[in-house]
Amino acid sequence: MHIIYFIEHSAMLVLIITIVIALSFLCMERKQYVWPQHEKKLLALTAFWVIAIIGAEVAGYLSVWNSYYNPCNNWWTAFFLLLFVGQVIRVTRWRYLPYRLRMIASFLLLFGFVLNRIDILGDVVGNIIHWVAIVGWMKLCIDILNKEFLYRVNGEVVQPSEFDLGLKQYLDSFNYHLMYSLWYVVSCIPFFVLYFLSDVASAFLFHVVRYRRKVVHKNLIESFPDKSAREIFGIERKYYQHFCDLLIESLKYFSISEKSLRKRLVYKNLEQARQSLQSGKTIGLYMGHYGNWEWVSSLPLAVGDVSQCCQLYHPLENKVMDRLVAYTRERWGGVNIPAAESIRHIIKLKQLGKPLVIGFIADQVPLWQNIHYWTRFLNHEYTPVFTGAERLMKKLDMDVYYLDVRQVKRGYYEAEFKLISDKASECEEFYLTEQYTRMLEQTINEAPPYWLWSHKRWKRTIEEYRRLFGDAQK
C-alpha cells in the first residue's frame, strides 16, 4: 500500500511541476505582452495555489510512512483547489459559464477529493473519483493557458510568436485526446444508466440551474397562446428531459454499434429517395433541430454505397469540440462541408461520380445581411428564415426532401423522407423554403417538446430589419 500511495503522490507532483514549468515559460515568453486585464494577477494566483498544493501533497508523503493514515492531506488539497478555482473565476470572469455552473464545478472538485477518503464507495471508486477531479482541475488550468493567443500592446494587435503557436498546438492536441478519451469512456456506459443520469440532470437544469428557463418559457407562450399555463409547464418539463436525453444520446453516438443504431433510428419512405439517387439526381435534405438530428449523420448506413452523404455545418469556434463533433458526424461515412465553402466542396464531391445526399439544418437564425425572406412560423407573424439552402438546391437542380424526424419512444426515432419537389430549378422563388417551414411547423405542433426551444429563434425583429435595411421582402 505504501508503494501505491508513493506512486500516486509522485504522479501528482509530476503533473503539478509540469504546470509550473509551463507557466514559467509562458511568463518569460510573454513578458512584453499584455494579457488582457489580469496577466500578473492570474500568474501570481496560479503560482501561489500550485505551491500550496505541492505542500499538501508533500505532506502526504509523510503520512504514508506513519503507522496511521492522515486524511488531512487530501482535505487540504481539496480546500486549496477550491480556493484556486474560485480565485481564477473571480479574476478572469469567465462570462461564457453561468454563475451557478462555475460554483457547481468548484464544489464538484471538492466533492471528488472528499469522496477519496470516505469508505462508503470503496477504495477503487474513491480513487477513480479522486483522479477524475485531478484531471478536471488540470483541464481548467489548461483552458486558462489556451484561452488567449492574440494580444494588444498600445491598442495594436500583436501576432503570437512561434512559441505561442507551438504551445497552442500542443494544448489543443492534449485537450482533444483528453476529451476524446472521456467521451469514449462515458459513451460505453449502458443506455439505462445514461437515461437515469439524464433524469437527474434534467431536474437539476430545470429546477436548480434554471438553464435558459426564461427563453424557453417566452418562446412557448408566444408560439402557443391557446395553451394553458399547466400545458406550457408540461411542455417545458418534457423539453428539458428531451434536451438532456439528446446530450447523452450524442455522447453514446461516439461508440454506439451499427446494430444498435439501426434498431434505434429507422428510415421510412427510403425507396423514393433511392429512386432519385438511381436516376443520378442529387438530394437536398431539409431538416430542423427536432428529435435527434445528430443521429441522422448515420444515413450512409441506410442508403449504402450508391451515394455520398454530406451535411452542411458551421465550424465551432472551439477547435477541440469541432474536431470531436466532426469525428462523430463522419463516423459512418458522411462528409462535413463548411457552409462558407459549400459550392467548392460539393463540386469536388460530384466529380467522384456518385450522386449526393446533402443535409441542411435550416431553422437557425440568419445574420442580418443574410435575411431575404420573412414568413409566419409558430404564431410569429414575421420570422426570418435561411434561403441559402434553396438557392443551392435550385442551382444544382436537386430533388428536395424534408426529413421528418419523430420520437417513437425514449431513445427510438423514425425519420421519414417527404418529397417537396423533384424539379427544384423550376420552382418559384422561396417556394422550397416556405414548404419546408410549413412541414417543420406541423411536426413541432404535433409534438412540441422535441424542438430546440432554448435557442433565441426570434431575436431578430422585422422592426429592426426595416430600420436597418428598409422594407422587408415577403
Helices and strands as residue ranges (DSSP letters): H 2-29, H 39-64, H 72-92, H 99-115, H 122-145, E 151-153, E 156-158, H 162-187, H 191-203, I 204-209, H 213-223, H 229-252, H 258-264, E 265-268, H 270-278, E 283-287, G 294-298, H 299-303, G 304-306, E 308-313, H 319-329, E 335-338, G 339-341, H 342-350, E 356-361, G 368-370, E 374-377, E 380-384, H 388-395, E 399-409, E 412-421, G 424-426, H 431-446, G 448-450, H 462-469
